[in-house]
Amino acid sequence: MIKHVVAWEFSAANKADNLKRMKKLLEELPALISEIKDYEVGLNIKVSELAMDMVLISSFTDEAALQRYADHPEHQRVVQELHQVSRKAVIVDYQI
């Protein structure tokens, strides 16, 4: 099993609206991409200069499934939108 964790820092412009919209778009992906086993999207609730704004924690059976998810057109569509509204992203993929 592979865990895929992504955290984003969003740009200040329209931040609250963009967070809601991107959370909704991400949460639609499990119904569209069969490789996703577990999927959770959360918005940060703590004010800290170290905090990111949104996190995705997802699970895949193996690295090949994670790659199919990454390449999937619906995932790519959401990624393109995320690039428009985020300033920074960090990713950790690990095996459990």
C-alpha positions as CSV (number, residue, x, y, z in Angstrom):
1,M,0.0,0.0,0.0
2,I,1.2,3.5,-0.9
3,K,0.2,6.6,1.0
4,H,0.3,9.8,-1.1
5,V,0.2,13.1,1.0
6,V,0.1,16.5,-0.6
7,A,-0.2,19.9,1.2
8,W,-0.7,23.2,-0.5
9,E,-0.2,26.8,0.4
10,F,-2.8,28.9,-1.5
11,S,-2.3,32.4,-3.0
12,A,-4.0,35.2,-1.0
13,A,-6.3,36.3,-3.8
14,N,-9.8,34.8,-3.3
15,K,-8.2,32.3,-0.9
16,A,-11.4,31.2,1.0
17,D,-13.4,30.6,-2.2
18,N,-10.5,28.8,-3.9
19,L,-10.0,26.5,-0.9
20,K,-13.7,25.5,-1.0
21,R,-13.7,25.0,-4.7
22,M,-10.5,23.0,-4.8
23,K,-11.6,20.8,-1.9
24,K,-14.8,20.0,-3.7
25,L,-13.0,19.2,-7.0
26,L,-10.5,16.9,-5.2
27,E,-13.3,15.2,-3.3
28,E,-15.0,14.3,-6.6
29,L,-12.0,12.3,-7.9
30,P,-12.6,9.0,-6.0
31,A,-15.8,8.5,-8.0
32,L,-13.9,9.1,-11.2
33,I,-10.6,7.2,-10.6
34,S,-10.9,3.6,-9.6
35,E,-7.2,3.3,-8.4
36,I,-8.0,5.5,-5.3
37,K,-8.5,3.3,-2.2
38,D,-8.8,5.9,0.5
39,Y,-9.0,9.7,0.0
40,E,-9.3,12.5,2.5
41,V,-9.1,16.3,1.9
42,G,-8.8,18.7,4.9
43,L,-8.6,22.4,5.3
44,N,-6.2,23.8,7.9
45,I,-7.8,25.1,11.2
46,K,-4.6,26.3,13.0
47,V,-3.0,29.7,12.4
48,S,0.8,29.2,12.2
49,E,3.5,30.5,9.9
50,L,4.5,26.8,9.4
51,A,1.0,25.7,8.4
52,M,-0.2,24.8,4.9
53,D,-3.8,25.6,3.8
54,M,-5.0,22.2,2.5
55,V,-3.9,18.6,2.7
56,L,-4.8,15.5,0.7
57,I,-4.1,12.1,2.2
58,S,-4.8,9.2,-0.1
59,S,-4.0,5.5,-0.5
60,F,-3.2,3.3,-3.5
61,T,-2.5,-0.5,-3.8
62,D,1.0,0.1,-5.3
63,E,3.2,2.6,-7.1
64,A,1.7,1.6,-10.5
65,A,-1.8,2.5,-9.2
66,L,-0.5,5.8,-7.9
67,Q,1.0,6.5,-11.3
68,R,-2.2,5.7,-13.1
69,Y,-4.0,8.2,-10.8
70,A,-1.3,10.8,-11.4
71,D,-1.7,10.4,-15.2
72,H,-5.5,10.2,-15.2
73,P,-7.1,13.1,-17.2
74,E,-9.5,14.0,-14.4
75,H,-6.6,14.3,-11.9
76,Q,-4.6,16.3,-14.4
77,R,-7.6,18.7,-14.8
78,V,-7.7,19.3,-11.0
79,V,-3.9,19.7,-10.9
80,Q,-4.0,22.4,-13.5
81,E,-6.6,24.3,-11.5
82,L,-4.5,23.9,-8.3
83,H,-1.5,25.4,-10.1
84,Q,-3.6,28.5,-10.8
85,V,-4.5,29.1,-7.1
86,S,-1.6,27.7,-5.0
87,R,1.8,29.2,-4.3
88,K,3.5,26.0,-3.0
89,A,2.9,22.3,-2.6
90,V,4.8,19.6,-0.8
91,I,4.4,15.9,-1.5
92,V,5.3,12.8,0.4
93,D,4.8,9.3,-1.0
94,Y,5.6,6.3,1.3
95,Q,5.0,2.6,1.6
96,I,3.0,1.1,4.4
